[in-house]
Amino acid sequence: TIMNFAYEPQELQVAPGTKVTWTNKDSATHTVQDLSELNRPISPDLLESYSFSITYEKPGSYAYNCGRHPFMTGTVKVA
């Protein structure tokens, strides 16, 4: 969830093959920008109630932020 200019939870642990979906609950527009070696493209602008997903296939730690608000950060840990 994206709410109050933050990703909740900020750190998420999942198993390989898990599809992670972010849903914007803010009235402000946000994005999800992968900062890891995955080199995934940035999400489109996520208006309120819009969602974006990435499937994490390999174990590792994957950092991301909001391209519009770089102070918003999060990590997906796959193990």
N, C-alpha and C positions, 0 to 999 in steps of 0.2 A: 504494500500500500504506500502511496505517496500522500502525505498529509502534513499540514502545518510546516511546509517547506523542509520536509525530512522524509527519508525512506524508513519504513517501519516493517520489520525490524531492520536495523542498520547492518547487521550481520546475519546471514542465513546459511544454515548447513543443510545440504541435500545430498542424495545419492547420485552417482553417475546416471545419465539418461533422464534426469528430472527437467521438466519444463517449468521455468520460473516466469511468473506473470506479474507485472507491476500495473496497478490501477490507480489513476490519479483521482484523489478525493478532494483536492484543492480546487478553488476557483481559478487560480493562476495556472498558466500553461507550463508544463515541465517536459523533460526528455530523459531518456536513459542512454548514456554514452558509455560503452564498454571501454575500459582503460587497460585491459589485459592483452596478452598475446593472441587472443581470439580475433582481434581486429574486426569485430562485428561493427556494422555501421550504426550510427546513432539512430535512435528511434525517431519516428516522425514526431511533430509537436503533439503532446498528449493534452488535449483539453480535458476539462472536468469529466470524469467517468470513462475516459478512453483508457485502453490497455495496450501493453506491449509485452512480448514474450521472447525469451531466449532459452533454448534447450542446451544444458551443460552435459556434454558426453564424457569428458575426461576429468579425472581427479585434479585438483589444484585450487588456488585461491584467485578469484576473479574480481578485481576492483571495478567500480563504475561510479559515475557522477551524473549530475544534471548539466547538460550543455548550456542551459540558460542561467543556471545558478550553481557554479562550480563548488560552492561551499557545501552543497548537498552531496554526500558521499555514502557509499555502501560497499559491501563485499559479499560475494557468494562463495562459500567454501564447499567444494565437492569432494567427498570421500566415501 
